[in-house]
Structures are given as structure tokens and as C-alpha cells.
């Protein structure tokens, strides 16, 4: 059983890395596509492929999180809600909720892409801190750091969008 947990942990790391990299490409493709004011068919196709890979990463993360929590529950009869556990659950929830809202066109482009990128990067940073055993802070500093990352990402994405519009 421990081997399965280790495999799940490695797969989760790979999925987070894939998600962070693909999220970066999604933002780059988004900027490239809106630069001329028209998203043509080739751009739409490439963005679709990137989003497909992001969805794969999201599914693998969800499955590995569930596998790890299931193992912990089977082994101990409980799930300990550490800062890392709470952060992971929140970030995975935001990834799924924001993705669904963007797909349904309920999330404005001034917030959705930035929120997705900030969430992927936060998940990557948290995974790195956890692997180094450096998650020694409480939940409040995590929330404040995550909120700061989201606000920074929104400022960067909207600043870039404004810059691209002014160049047209």
C-alpha cells in the first residue's frame, strides 16, 4: 500500500509541474491571441490543446489527492487538516471552480486567467515547500499569500491586456 501512496505522490508532483508549465503557456497563448484583437482558428486550436493538457493535469491531481487522503484515512481512521491539506484542497477547488466558470463564460477574462495562473503557481510553490518540509506556517499566512498572488496576477494580466490593446 505504501508503494501506491508513493506513486500517487510522484504523479501528483508531475501533474502539478505539468499544470504550472501548461498554465504558463495558456497565459502566453492568451496574450498572443488577443494581441491583434481577433482569435483566429489556429490560435483557438492551440489554446484548446493547452486547455486539454491542463484538464489532464487537473484530473491527475484530483485523483492523487483523493488517493492520498484515502490512504491516510484507511491507515489512521482520520484525515489531519494541516495547513498543507487545507491549502491543497482550497487550490484544487479553485482550479475546478474557476475552470468551470470560465468554460461557461461566467468568469470575466479580466479575472479568470489570472486566478487560474495564480492558483497553479501557488499549488506549485506549496508542493515545493512541502517536499522540502518547509510548510511551517499557519493557514492565515497561506490565505494572505494566496490572496496577494491572485491580486498580483490580476494586476499583471490586466496590465498586459491594456498594453496589448493600446498597441493596436
C-alpha positions, 0 to 999 in steps of 0.5 A: 500500500505504501508503494501506491501512496508513493506513486500517487505522490510522484504523479501528483508532483508531475501533474502539478509541474505539468499544470504550472508549465501548461498554465504558463503557456495558456497565459502566453497563448492568451496574450498572443491571441488577443494581441491583434484583437481577433482569435483566429482558428489556429490560435483557438486550436492551440489554446484548446490543446493547452486547455486539454493538457491542463484538464489532464493535469487537473484530473491527475491531481484530483485523483492523487489527492483523493488517493492520498487522503484515502490512504491516510484515512484507511491507515489512521481512521482520520484525515489531519487538516494541516495547513498543507491539506487545507491549502491543497484542497482550497487550490484544487477547488479553485482550479475546478471552480474557476475552470468551470466558470470560465468554460461557461463564460461566467468568469470575466477574462479580466479575472479568470486567467489570472486566478487560474495562473495564480492558483497553479503557481501557488499549488506549485510553490506549496508542493515545493515547500512541502517536499522540502518540509518547509510548510511551517506556517499557519493557514492565515499566512497561506490565505494572505499569500494566496490572496496577494498572488491572485491580486498580483496576477490580476494586476499583471494580466490586466496590465498586459491586456491594456498594453496589448490593446493600446498597441493596436 
